[in-house]
């Protein structure tokens, strides 16, 4: 098993990480619509951690956007590359996520992240960070609103309401199932907010969360279990596996 290492020159302190965010944030592209929903390929990425073994596993699952059938998938396992700091979680995940994307046998198309893009205190969450580094169109679809406020959308699927930082709209709360808690969609890179919402609805025909996220979540958890078992030889009974927080 190959363990992805921490890249040379990767930020090691909060100050360094925030300086990188400040540098890269200006490269986010907000004036492109992105690929039309239901066309081409769409890829979900997600990560899971084993705190005891200092491991992070990433998965990338490519779906046919029209049928939602799996086209390809890849995983990578790496060392956790940054301490846990709210607002800087991308620095813990991106090296391993990029390794998983690089192992795909086909272009990923639109990438959907289980986290945030512009809906981030520094307007540069995982989806934006990953998009800038790869120049892929990216969207963030999160399970909770982080630090932002919103009015409850209407009860019908497809209803949405602005996700607000004060008076600034940073994304939308989107109802993907009738009467079910919304998800929180924000632009990452090279996609409009309207298209991000349309893609999210196209990816949620049956469940609250996008199929991209559901499949990537299952795959990264399996990859982490297998990696832990390979390192410990006993199923990693003394380690703790958890889903990564989103940011």
Phi, psi and omega in degrees: 000129178268127178260123178291126180275172176282127182300147175301136179079006180295139181305140181245347182232163177300319181299317180295318181295318179294327177295321177295316177302316181297322181290316187277335185302325180291351180265358179295131180262121184245000186250022173246142181284333185088175181293147178296139177302143178082008180236153176068217181241152175222136188238132174261139174236144179204162181224157172220151184244151164241104185295321184294327181259002180057047182240149170229133177248135178241147176230145173232122182238120182265128177244149166289121187296334182279320186254342186064020172283148179287127178263319182197162176207155179207155177227162173211149178236131182220175172280144177298125193260003181196149177295162177285114176222117178306136182090349180235024186292336179301329182289342175278338195244327192300319180303319182283323176298317179295323178297319178295316178298320181294337181273356178291144180276002183213160176299142185280342186070217176292137179250127178252121182259144173277077184171214191238157171245258177289339178282074187207144183306328179254014179057037183203067177280188185306314183298319178290316181300311180296320180298315180296317183290328182257344187061026175268150171293131185224151179225144173254128175234109187251159181275340181220165188274008180059237184258010189261167183244159178197154169274146182297127177295166174302162187286345185275147173307135181095346176291146180215162177215147181300138171264121195241139165248093191067240178264357183272129175275120182250357180172198179223143165276123188237127177276113181262347175222142179305126173069011181254149180311138182287167166256172189234109190256134174218154178291139172260293185197133173061032176216140175279160179295320178300317178291325178299319177295317181295319177298318181297318178294321179295334183268001183234058181288338185229334187233166180297317184267150179301148177300327177301313180292317182299317183286320178293323178299312180297321184289318181291327176295320178293318179298322179292317178300315182293322178294318179296318178296322179293327181279326185259334182076003183223020179081013177055050185293337183262006180252167183241125177257136179212158174282144180291141169294158184256140176193000000 
